[in-house]
Amino acid sequence: MKTDLKPLLKKVLDYINKKQYWKHNYIKYSVIKRMIIYATGIDRIYLVRKIFITMIDKGHIIRKRNKARSYLYKFKNPNGSTIESKTITIEFT
C-alpha cells in the first residue's frame, strides 16, 4: 500500500499555521508526533515518522541537539523573512 504524503503534509502544515506552533520554541519529538497524529488522524508510526522526516528535509523544522544527546525541534515561521538583520555600531573617537 503506497500512501501519498502531499495531502497529509498539507494538513499538518495548515494545522501548524493555524495554531502558530513556531511560538512554542523548541519541543520534543513526542509532542510533534502527537500533533501530526491529531492533524492527520493517522496512528501508523511509520507514516508519522515519514511525514516528520519530510518536514525536516523540506526545511519546515529546525533541529537542535541538547546536552542529553537527543534533539529538540522548532518550527520555522512561514511568514517570517529568510534574511537575518544585523546591526553595525560604529563609534568615532
N, C-alpha and C positions, 0 to 999 in steps of 0.2 A: 504494500500500500504506500503510495507516494503522496505526500501532503505538500501542497503549495504554501510556502511560508509568507508570500507577499500580503495576502489579506490578513493573516494573523499578525504580521509585523505592523501593518497599518492600524489594526485595532489597538495594539499595545501602545504605539506612538501617539495615537489620538487620546488614549487614556492618560498617558504621561503629560501631554499638553494640557488636558482638561484639569488635572489635579496639580499641575506645576511641581512635579517631583524634583526638579533641579533646585528648588529652595530647601530641600531636606539635607543638603550637604552629602557627606559620604555615608553610605549604608552597606550592610552586608548582603551577600548573595541571597540568603534565605528570604530577606524582605522583598528583593526584586523577583524572586521565584514565585512568592505568594501573589505579588501584584500581577505577574504575567498569567498565572492560573486564573485569577479573578477576571482579568480583562478579556481573556480568550475563552474561558470555560473549558479548557483542555487540562487534564490532570496527568497526561503522559509525560513523565520526567524527561524522556529523550527529546520530545518536541519542545518542551520548555527550555531545556538547555541549548537546543539548536537555535531557538529564537534569541536567547540571551547572547550566544556567541556571534550570531549575525549582527546584533545591535552593537557589539563591541567592534566587529570588523568594519562596520559602516561608519563608526565614529560617533554614535549616539551616546556612548558611555565612556567615561574616563576611569581608568583603573589605577589604584594606588596601593602600594604594599605597606603593611603596618608592621609593628615590632614583633608580632606573633607569627611572622612569616606567612600570613594569609593576606587576602586582598580586600579592599573596600572599594566601592564603586559610586560614581556620581554621574547623574545625567547632565548632558550639555543643554544649555538653554538654546532652543531652536531660533528664538527671536533675537538673541544677542549677537553682537558683532564678532567677527572672527579675528579682528585686528586688536592687539593689545595696545592700549595707550600708555605711553611713557612720558614722564615729565623730566625735564632737564633744568637744573638750577645752576645759574651762572652768577658767580659773585665777583665783583670788581673791587680790588683793593688799591 
